[in-house]
Amino acid sequence: MTNKIILETNFSGLPSPKRGKVRDIYEVDDKLLIVSTDRLSAFDVIMNQGIPEKGIVLNTISSFWFKMTEDIIPNHLISTNVDEFPSICKPHKESLRGRSMLVKKTKVVPIEAIVRGYLSGSGWNEYLKTGEVCGINLPKGLVESEKLPEPIFTPSTKAELGTHDENISFEKAKEIAGADVIEKMKSAVIQIFNKCSKFALQKGIIIADTKMEFGLDEENNLILIDELLTPDSSRFWQTSTYEKGKSQESFDKQFVRDFLLSIKFNKQPPAPDLPENVIQMTSEKYLQAVKILTGIELK
């Protein structure tokens, strides 16, 4: 594996990409080429430096889960093998290797599909105030990081880059995307969460919550898109250190978040530079996650 950090891509011969927080997305014929860079965002602000191997970790974990869950719902993945990509991608094979996937183009459903198995983050804050999460009544007396009686589907709006997603009710999600789409989405995400969290638990990882995205294909079928159950889209906790009643250490940007909080970062651009040890420790966390979950050692 290369240690070269890729913050952004611009491939000659390909149209200019659309850039998300982490991914560069190219239109290639009637398909999309998704490239996972090493960019990292924290508190919705993209950091100046990248995290070594991060894009390769995200790509590897997503494709692993896509294959595991295709019996529940189809997904957009066509191939992660650069030798199978369209000829226009051939000059860039080495830059694409390991960190890219060729996918179907879809009409994106404008709802983030969030599943929570444990009470954490914005869900915990909302529960403290109202006893509910996204309009779902929860038992009284739950504590931070506690396992919920069963996973809950808590949709949110899909915010533009630089703005925050907003938690919404199930009914509001139906108004935005249509009842049929949201019902199918809810069924799929709960099944995926149950299957994958059970698998992860056997490996010593708790999937506390996760965010999934969906699109409609040419036949108007609902399919799973974007990334799946990565440390960027999910909270991963180690079973060995889990203890309800407090916040947990996670397998992702925890070191970065802790550093930013320690310097009282105002959560607005421009981002401060990250110390080298924070970058290194974060990279090691990502690499550890992919090895535990998939058995693939990237370093």
N, C-alpha and C positions, 0 to 999 in steps of 0.2 A: 504494500500500500504506500501511496505517496503521502508525504507530510505537507505537501504544498497546500496552503490555505487558499480556497477560492471564495472570494467575496462577491463577485458577480461575473457573469459570462456575457460575451458578445461574439457569437459565432458567425464568421464571414459566410455568406451564401444563404444564411437563414434570416428570416425577418426579425426585426427588433423584438426582444422578448417583453412580455408583461411581467413585471416583478412584484412578487408578494414579499412578505417579511423574510422568508427563507428561500423560496423557490423562484427560479426564472422559467417562464412558460413560453415555449415557441410553438407557433402554428406550422405544422409540416404536412402539406397536402390536406387531407380531411381529418388529420389526427393532431394530437398535441404531444410535444416533447417536454417533459417536466424534469428540470435539473435542480437537484437539491444542493444548494451552496452551503458554505460553512458560516453563513451569517447567523447571528443570534440576536433575538429581541428580548428585552426584559421590560416589564411594565409598558408594553406596546411601543418601546423605543428601540430602534436598531442600533446595536453597539458598533463602535468603530472597527474593532478587531473581530476576526472570526475564530471559531473553535476547531482545532485540527481534527479531521476525520468526521466531523459532525454530519455533513451532508451524506456521506457514505453510510453512516449508522442509520440515519432516517430512512434512506432508500431501502436498505437491507431489511430493516424491521417491517416497514410498510408492505413490501412484497411478500415477506414471510406470512404476515397476517392475511393479506389478500387471498393467498392460496388456501389458507386454512379455513376461510369463511365463505368461499365461493359457493358452498352448498346451501348457505343461508340466503344470500342475495348476490347476484352478479356484480362485478366491479369493473372499473375502467381499464385495468391493466392488460396491455397487449404483450409487451416484452420488456425485460430489463437487460437483455443480451444485445450489446451494441452492434454485434455482427448481423443482427436481424433488423436493424434500423434502416430507414430509407437511405439511398446512396448519397443524398445531400449531406447526411450526418457523418459520412466516412472520414473526411479530413479531420474531424474533431473527436475521433473514437477514444483516444487516450484521456482526453479531458472529461468525456462523458462516462467512461467506464466506472461502474460501481455506484455512480451517484445520479443516474438518470433512468427514466422509464418512458416508454412510448405508450400512450393511452388513447382511449376513445374520446372524441370530443362530445360534450354534452351541454344541455341547457341547465345551468346550475340552479338548484333549488335555494332560494334566498333565506334559508334557515340553518343555523348551526344545531346539529343534533347532539345534545349533551346528555350523557348518562352518568348518574352518580350512584356509586355503591356505598360510599362513605361520606360523612358530613365534614366538608372541608371548604376552604376558600370562600368565594362569594355565597355559596350555599349555606355555610356555617354562619356567616354574618347576617344573612336574611332570616335564618331560623332563630337566631338570638332576638331579633326584633319582632318577628311575627309568629314564630312557631311553624312557619310554612317555608317551602322552597318552590318558587314559581307557581304559587297557588295550590301546591300539594300539601295537605295537612300531614304533619309528622307527629309521632308520639312525643309526649312531654318528657322532659328530663334527659334528653340526649346530650352527650358531651362532644367536644371537638374531636374529629377523626374517628367517631364511632361508626361501626358498620350499621347500615340501614337495614330494616327488616327485609326489604327487597330493593333491587335497583330501581331508580326512578328516572324517567325521561323528562328533562327540563330544557326545552328549546330556548334558543336566543336568536336575536337578529344577527345578520352577517354585516358587521361594520366595515366601512372603507378603511384603507390603510391609515394608521395614525389616529383612528377613533376607537372607542370601546364598544364591544358587543353589549347588548342589553337583554337581560333575562326576560322572557315573556311567558304567558300562560299557554297551555295546550290549545285552548280555544282561540287565542290570538294567533297562534301558529297556523291553525286551520284557516283562519280568515286570510292570512297572507299567502299561503301556498296551496290551499285546497284540502278539504277533509280527507279525501282518499289518499293523497300523497303523504300527509302527516301520519295517518293511521298505519300505512305500510312502513314508513320510516321508523315509527315507534316500535313496531313489532320486530323489525330487523335489528335495530340498535340494541334492544334488550337481549335478543338471542345472541348477537355477536359478543356483547359484554359478558354474558353468562358463560359462553363457551371459552372465550379467551382468558377471562379472569380466573376460571378454574384451572386452565392450563398453566397460567403464570404462577398461581399459588403453589402448584407442585414444584415450581422452580425457585420458590422463595421470594416471589414478588407479589405484592398486593397492588392491583389496579384500582385506585380509589375512585377515579372518575376519568372520563375521556370525552373528546369532541370528535364527531364524525361529520362528513359532508356528503351530499348526494346530488345527483344530476339526473336529467331525463334524456334517454338516448333517442335515436331517430324514430324508433317505434313508440316513443313516449313511455318506455319502461323505466322504472326507478332503479338506478344503479349507484353503487358506492364509489366515491371519487376521492381525489386529493391524497391525504396520508391516512394511515390507520394505526392507532394504538402505539404511537411513538412517544418518547420522553417529551417531545414538544407539544403533543396534543393530549397528553394524559398525565395524571399524577401517579408515579410508581413509587411505592414504599417497600422497604425490605421487611419481610416477616420477622426477621431476627431482632429488629430494633423497634418494631411497632408497639405502641402503647397508647391506648385511647386516653382522651382528656387533655391532649396538647397537640401542637402542630408537629408534623413528622418531617424528617429529612427525606428529600426526594432525589430521584435518579435523573436530574436534569439541570436546571440553571440555578439550583439552590445557592451555590457558591457565589454566583454573579449577583443574585438578588440580595444575599446577605451583605456582600461588599457595597452594593448601591445603597442599601438601607443604612449601613455604617457611616457612609459619607453624607447621609441625608440628601440623596439625589432627589430632585423635585419631580421626577418622572416625566420630564419634558425634554425634547431635543434642545441643544446638542447633548449627546451621550459623553460621559467622561471616559477616559482610557482605562482599560482593565489591567490590573497588575498581572505579570506573567504567571505567577503561581495560581491565580484564580482561573486563568485560561487553561492551564495544564490540568488542574484538578477537575475542571468541568469536562474537558476532553476525556479524561479517564473514566468519569461517571457514565458518559455516553457509551464508551467502548465496553464498559462493564455490563451495561444494560443489554446491549446486543449479544454479548457472549452468553449471558445467563439465559436469555429468552430463546435464542435461535441456535446456540452452540457454535456460532461462527465467530472465529477470532480474527479480527481485522488488523491486528498489530502483531 
